[in-house]
Amino acid sequence: MVCCSTTLYSTVEVYYLSIKGRRKIDYECNLCKKTRILYVLPSLHHSVDEKGYVEYVDIHPCEDDRLNANILYVDKSMTVRSQVPVRVGDNMTAQEISTLQIPVPKKVDFKTAIIEPDKDFKYKNLKFLKITDRLRQTIFQLKEKSSGKTLKVTSELEFIDIEIKLAKSIDSDIAEDWLKQLASILEAIVLLDEEMLSFMALYLDPKISKPPSGESIIELDMILHAKSSFPIASLKSYATFRRQWPRIKNERKGTDFESYEKLLTYCIGNQYKTLLDIYFKAESAMSFLTYIDRIEDMSMLGLINIRKTEFFTVDE
């Protein structure tokens, strides 16, 4: 599934935002009549049912400027065949959807998807994880390793429920702050992938014992968007990196020039490789979490721009 952005662009600006190699998906919201557009790489457009539809989710300010989610069913030609509005608090049943008389796939009941733990996942603090996603009609679940105290959080728009079991030594208020951030990201994510949930759990397990920082929230967001966002650098940013390296090295003790330079080089002029693609080129030199940390560093330094795949509104 794919989610949203509330960004507003003029028609002229949209032309320049159309990146080579991307296909356009556009539709008019049946409720607010706004035209919403997404540019997506064909490689990210995978069918999920026997009819060949791909499900996208677009959350945007709708009627009376209230946030609304549309579940879109898009065919192989990138045409939106139907849209199902899901409002805050909605829990649509199969019967309710069938009364809309729209051509939707037979993917109405919740399915369960198992989150396979990464080989380095230790179950140190996070003993169990369950994500109930009403937008994607899926329950994502990490198997329980041992008992622990239970904590539950619901996202602001009520589309995401998260339940975890924690080590008894972990502060529940701190863990709740983490889960609220996670739920917020999941609610607005573009193209959620189960593989990235494994990396997310690997990241969260040691981190959840301490309050989330701005840097850690950015890294969590990067992990969950790794299959649908694109790190972009330029020759100018490479020159800036080399010129500023002595200062960067002093500020980030223990960093090595070669790993930063290699990652930055991979991102120069990038149009098609996602964050995860870039990692696969560099994985022999570093772990995924180290890679995310390096990318976050360079993003905060302005050396890399992370371009997300997201809907926007066209101002006509």
C-alpha positions as CSV (number, residue, x, y, z in Angstrom):
1,M,0.0,0.0,0.0
2,V,1.0,3.6,-0.4
3,C,0.2,6.6,1.7
4,C,0.2,10.4,1.5
5,S,1.6,13.8,1.6
6,T,-0.3,17.1,2.0
7,T,2.1,19.1,-0.1
8,L,0.6,21.6,-2.5
9,Y,2.2,22.3,-5.9
10,S,1.2,24.3,-9.0
11,T,0.7,22.6,-12.3
12,V,4.0,24.0,-13.6
13,E,5.9,22.8,-10.6
14,V,4.5,19.3,-11.1
15,Y,6.2,19.1,-14.5
16,Y,9.6,19.6,-12.9
17,L,8.8,17.1,-10.1
18,S,8.1,14.4,-12.7
19,I,11.3,12.4,-12.5
20,K,12.5,10.4,-15.5
21,G,11.5,6.7,-15.3
22,R,8.6,7.3,-13.0
23,R,4.9,6.6,-13.8
24,K,2.1,9.0,-12.8
25,I,-0.9,7.8,-10.8
26,D,-3.6,10.5,-10.4
27,Y,-7.2,10.6,-9.3
28,E,-9.9,12.9,-8.0
29,C,-11.1,12.3,-4.5
30,N,-14.8,11.6,-4.5
31,L,-15.3,13.6,-1.3
32,C,-13.3,16.8,-1.6
33,K,-12.8,16.7,-5.4
34,K,-9.1,17.5,-5.0
35,T,-6.7,16.0,-7.7
36,R,-4.1,13.9,-6.0
37,I,-0.9,12.7,-7.9
38,L,1.8,10.2,-7.2
39,Y,5.0,9.6,-9.2
40,V,6.1,6.0,-8.7
41,L,8.8,3.7,-10.1
42,P,7.2,0.8,-12.0
43,S,9.4,-1.5,-9.9
44,L,7.5,-0.5,-6.8
45,H,4.1,-1.2,-8.4
46,H,3.5,-4.9,-7.5
47,S,0.1,-6.6,-7.8
48,V,-1.3,-8.1,-4.5
49,D,-4.3,-10.1,-5.7
50,E,-5.5,-12.3,-8.4
51,K,-7.1,-9.4,-10.3
52,G,-3.8,-7.6,-10.6
53,Y,-4.8,-4.6,-8.5
54,V,-2.2,-2.7,-6.3
55,E,-3.5,-1.1,-3.2
56,Y,-2.4,2.4,-2.3
57,V,-3.5,4.5,0.7
58,D,-3.7,8.3,0.4
59,I,-4.3,10.3,3.6
60,H,-5.0,14.0,3.0
61,P,-7.0,17.0,4.3
62,C,-10.4,16.3,2.8
63,E,-13.9,17.7,3.5
64,D,-13.8,20.5,6.1
65,D,-10.0,20.1,6.2
66,R,-10.4,16.8,8.2
67,L,-7.9,14.1,7.4
68,N,-9.4,11.3,5.4
69,A,-7.9,8.0,4.0
70,N,-8.7,6.7,0.6
71,I,-7.8,3.1,-0.2
72,L,-7.1,3.1,-4.0
73,Y,-7.2,0.1,-6.3
74,V,-4.8,0.7,-9.2
75,D,-4.4,-1.6,-12.2
76,K,-1.2,-2.4,-14.1
77,S,-1.6,0.6,-16.4
78,M,-1.5,2.9,-13.3
79,T,-5.2,3.7,-13.6
80,V,-7.2,4.1,-10.3
81,R,-10.1,1.8,-10.8
82,S,-11.9,2.5,-7.5
83,Q,-11.5,4.3,-4.2
84,V,-12.8,3.4,-0.8
85,P,-12.9,6.2,1.8
86,V,-11.9,5.2,5.4
87,R,-12.6,7.8,8.0
88,V,-11.2,7.9,11.5
89,G,-12.7,5.2,13.6
90,D,-14.1,3.3,10.6
91,N,-13.9,-0.5,10.7
92,M,-15.4,-1.5,7.4
93,T,-16.7,-5.1,7.0
94,A,-16.9,-7.2,3.9
95,Q,-20.6,-6.6,3.7
96,E,-20.2,-2.8,3.9
97,I,-17.6,-2.7,1.2
98,S,-19.7,-4.9,-1.1
99,T,-22.6,-2.4,-0.9
100,L,-20.4,0.2,-2.5
101,Q,-20.6,-1.8,-5.7
102,I,-17.0,-1.1,-6.8
103,P,-14.5,-3.5,-8.3
104,V,-12.3,-4.3,-5.3
105,P,-10.2,-7.4,-4.8
106,K,-11.4,-10.1,-2.5
107,K,-8.9,-8.8,0.2
108,V,-11.3,-7.6,2.9
109,D,-10.7,-9.8,5.9
110,F,-7.6,-9.2,7.9
111,K,-4.7,-11.4,7.0
112,T,-1.8,-12.2,9.3
113,A,1.8,-11.6,8.2
114,I,4.7,-12.9,10.4
115,I,7.6,-10.6,11.0
116,E,10.7,-12.8,10.7
117,P,13.3,-11.6,13.2
118,D,16.7,-10.6,11.8
119,K,19.5,-12.9,12.6
120,D,20.9,-10.3,15.0
121,F,17.6,-9.7,16.8
122,K,18.2,-10.5,20.5
123,Y,14.7,-10.1,22.1
124,K,16.6,-8.0,24.7
125,N,13.8,-5.6,25.6
126,L,11.1,-6.3,23.0
127,K,9.6,-9.7,23.7
128,F,6.6,-9.6,21.4
129,L,5.2,-7.2,18.8
130,K,1.8,-7.0,17.1
131,I,0.7,-4.3,14.6
132,T,-2.9,-4.2,13.6
133,D,-3.1,-2.1,10.4
134,R,-6.7,-1.2,9.4
135,L,-5.6,0.5,6.2
136,R,-3.7,-2.5,4.9
137,Q,-6.2,-4.9,6.5
138,T,-3.2,-6.8,7.9
139,I,-1.9,-8.0,11.3
140,F,1.9,-8.0,11.4
141,Q,3.2,-10.1,14.2
142,L,6.6,-10.9,15.7
143,K,6.5,-14.2,17.5
144,E,6.6,-14.2,21.3
145,K,9.9,-15.2,22.8
146,S,9.2,-14.9,26.5
147,S,6.7,-13.2,28.8
148,G,6.8,-9.5,29.7
149,K,4.6,-6.6,30.6
150,T,2.0,-5.6,27.9
151,L,1.7,-2.2,26.4
152,K,-0.8,-1.0,23.8
153,V,-1.0,2.2,21.7
154,T,-3.4,3.4,19.0
155,S,-2.3,5.9,16.4
156,E,-3.8,9.4,16.3
157,L,-6.1,8.6,13.4
158,E,-7.0,5.2,14.8
159,F,-5.8,3.3,11.8
160,I,-2.9,1.6,13.6
161,D,-2.9,-0.5,16.8
162,I,0.4,-1.6,18.3
163,E,0.8,-4.2,21.1
164,I,4.1,-5.2,22.6
165,K,5.5,-7.2,25.5
166,L,8.4,-5.6,27.2
167,A,11.2,-6.6,29.6
168,K,10.0,-5.6,33.1
169,S,13.0,-3.2,33.6
170,I,11.8,-0.9,30.7
171,D,10.0,2.3,31.6
172,S,6.5,2.1,30.2
173,D,6.2,5.8,29.6
174,I,9.4,5.8,27.5
175,A,8.3,2.8,25.6
176,E,4.9,4.4,24.9
177,D,6.6,7.5,23.4
178,W,8.4,5.1,21.0
179,L,5.3,3.3,20.0
180,K,3.4,6.6,19.4
181,Q,6.2,7.7,17.0
182,L,6.2,4.3,15.3
183,A,2.4,4.3,14.9
184,S,2.5,7.8,13.4
185,I,5.1,6.7,10.8
186,L,3.2,3.5,9.9
187,E,-0.1,5.5,9.5
188,A,1.4,7.7,6.8
189,I,4.0,5.3,5.2
190,V,4.5,4.8,1.5
191,L,4.6,1.2,0.5
192,L,5.0,-0.7,3.8
193,D,7.2,-3.8,3.4
194,E,7.3,-6.7,5.9
195,E,11.1,-7.0,5.5
196,M,11.5,-3.5,6.8
197,L,9.4,-4.4,9.9
198,S,12.2,-6.9,10.8
199,F,14.8,-4.1,10.6
200,M,12.5,-1.9,12.6
201,A,12.3,-4.4,15.4
202,L,16.0,-4.9,15.3
203,Y,16.5,-1.1,15.7
204,L,13.8,-0.7,18.4
205,D,14.9,-3.6,20.6
206,P,18.0,-1.9,22.2
207,K,16.7,1.7,21.7
208,I,13.4,1.4,23.5
209,S,15.0,1.6,27.0
210,K,15.9,5.3,26.4
211,P,13.6,8.2,25.3
212,P,13.4,8.7,21.5
213,S,15.5,11.6,20.2
214,G,15.0,13.6,17.0
215,E,17.8,11.7,15.4
216,S,16.4,8.3,16.4
217,I,12.9,9.2,15.1
218,I,14.4,10.2,11.7
219,E,16.3,6.9,11.6
220,L,13.2,4.9,12.4
221,D,11.4,6.8,9.6
222,M,14.2,6.0,7.2
223,I,14.1,2.3,8.0
224,L,10.4,2.0,7.4
225,H,10.6,4.0,4.1
226,A,13.8,2.2,2.9
227,K,12.0,0.5,0.0
228,S,10.2,3.6,-1.3
229,S,12.6,6.5,-0.8
230,F,15.6,7.6,-2.8
231,P,18.9,9.1,-1.4
232,I,20.2,11.8,-3.8
233,A,23.5,13.6,-3.8
234,S,25.4,15.8,-6.2
235,L,29.0,16.5,-7.2
236,K,28.7,19.8,-5.3
237,S,27.7,17.9,-2.1
238,Y,30.6,15.5,-2.6
239,A,33.0,18.5,-2.9
240,T,31.5,20.0,0.3
241,F,32.0,16.6,2.1
242,R,35.7,16.5,1.2
243,R,36.2,20.1,2.2
244,Q,34.3,19.7,5.6
245,W,35.6,16.2,6.5
246,P,38.0,17.4,9.3
247,R,35.1,19.1,11.1
248,I,32.7,16.1,10.4
249,K,35.3,13.7,11.8
250,N,35.8,15.7,15.0
251,E,32.0,16.0,15.6
252,R,31.4,12.3,14.9
253,K,34.2,10.4,16.7
254,G,35.0,7.0,15.4
255,T,33.8,7.7,11.9
256,D,35.8,6.6,8.9
257,F,36.2,8.6,5.7
258,E,35.9,5.6,3.3
259,S,32.5,4.4,4.4
260,Y,31.0,7.9,4.2
261,E,32.6,8.6,0.9
262,K,31.5,5.3,-0.6
263,L,27.9,5.9,0.4
264,L,27.9,9.5,-0.9
265,T,29.4,8.3,-4.2
266,Y,26.6,5.8,-4.6
267,C,24.0,8.5,-4.2
268,I,25.4,11.0,-6.7
269,G,22.9,11.6,-9.5
270,N,20.7,8.7,-8.1
271,Q,17.3,8.4,-9.7
272,Y,16.2,4.8,-9.4
273,K,18.0,3.2,-6.4
274,T,16.1,3.1,-3.1
275,L,17.7,3.4,0.3
276,L,17.6,-0.4,0.5
277,D,19.2,-0.8,-2.9
278,I,22.1,1.4,-1.9
279,Y,22.5,-0.6,1.3
280,F,22.8,-3.8,-0.7
281,K,25.7,-2.3,-2.6
282,A,27.4,-1.5,0.7
283,E,26.3,-4.3,3.0
284,S,29.7,-6.1,2.9
285,A,31.2,-3.1,4.7
286,M,28.6,-2.4,7.4
287,S,25.4,-3.5,9.1
288,F,22.0,-2.1,8.1
289,L,21.7,-0.1,11.3
290,T,25.2,1.4,10.8
291,Y,24.2,2.2,7.2
292,I,21.1,4.0,8.4
293,D,23.1,6.0,10.9
294,R,25.6,7.1,8.2
295,I,22.8,8.1,5.9
296,E,21.1,10.1,8.7
297,D,24.4,11.9,9.4
298,M,24.8,12.9,5.8
299,S,21.1,13.9,5.5
300,M,21.4,16.2,8.6
301,L,24.6,17.7,7.1
302,G,22.7,18.5,3.9
303,L,24.9,16.2,1.8
304,I,22.1,13.9,0.9
305,N,18.5,14.6,0.1
306,I,16.0,11.8,0.8
307,R,13.1,11.9,-1.7
308,K,10.1,10.0,-0.6
309,T,7.4,8.5,-2.9
310,E,4.3,10.4,-1.8
311,F,1.0,11.8,-3.0
312,F,0.6,15.6,-3.4
313,T,-2.3,17.9,-4.3
314,V,-2.2,19.8,-7.6
315,D,-3.4,23.4,-7.4
316,E,-5.3,23.9,-10.6
